[in-house]
Amino acid sequence: MNAPKIIAEIGYNHTGDMDIARKMIYTAAMYCNVDGVKFQKRNVKELLSESEYNAPHPEPYNSYGKTYGEHREFLEFDLEQHRQLQAWCKEYGLEYSTSVWDVTSAREICTLQPSMIKVPSACNLNKELLNYLCDNFEGEIHLSLGMTTKEEEARIVQFFESKNRNKDLVLYSCTSGYPVQFDDVCLMELLRLRKEYAGRVKAIGFSGHHLGIAVDSAAVALGAELIERHFTLDRTWKGTDHAASLEPDGLRKLARDCRAVAKSLSYKQKDILDIESIQRNKLKKNQIKW
């Protein structure tokens, strides 16, 4: 199979700091050797009610503001900052992408014309958002299936088919938890998704929120064409996503291992490979011929 695309999900792990975001892009490219990075974009006041905006963060020690809304605003980059992130990605040879949580954010990110835009699990039933992307964005639309029933999943794919955009759709097997225990990762869902949709959508990927890197190589062996993992420079930083993220060395090893597994997924092209011929002549020369 082809080498899987490895995407480092920076999300909001930049802590609202453009200098940290640039360092994360550089590290992901030059040290971790991934293919792309992904950020997130929210219009906070569009997503939150007044009471939600003014409520305290459920985990105050992880908050960057006095209220949940202030916390979310602190972490948010505006469109021009995303334009700069995209430019840095280009400079370092990475694919830039962003998850959009609402139509306003989708409208803004579409002006950057990235090669792909992500719909997070939390928003995959937002028909207005999906419709806007289908009608106004020409690139790939990546969509995670966490917190989604099989019936909802089927309706999503049917919607993209009705818009004639299913061949631009990339589905991700995903369990929405931070972090996810191994018995909740449910890797066999990749086989089910491939059986149901491989001929109907562009690709099937895996978005993981588990600990460690063993699971991702197994996902590749089960047919995942893209691997997305949360990325941070320091898992001890303040914020809810850092604990379920990989630090640079872990991400580098993940990319290495996933590509090695993909390279090994083949049949022998002939009974005795060239590498075996030398050993056969040396080690089997005295065997009885049948």
Secondary structure, DSSP 8 states (H G I E B T S, - for coil): ----EEEEEEETTTTT-HHHHHHHHHHHHHTS--SEEEEEE--HHHHS-HHHHHS--SSGGG-SSSSHHHHHHHH---HHHHHHHHHHHHHTT-EEEEEE-SHHHHHHHHTT--SEEEE-GGGTT-HHHHHHHHHH--SEEEEE-TT--HHHHHHHHHHHHHTT-GGGEEEEEE---SSB-GGGT-TTHHHHHHHHHTTTSSEEEEEE-BSSSHHHHHHHHTT-SEEEEEB-S-TTSSSSSGGGSB-HHHHHHHHHHHHHHHHH----SSSS-HHHHHHHHHHSTTS---
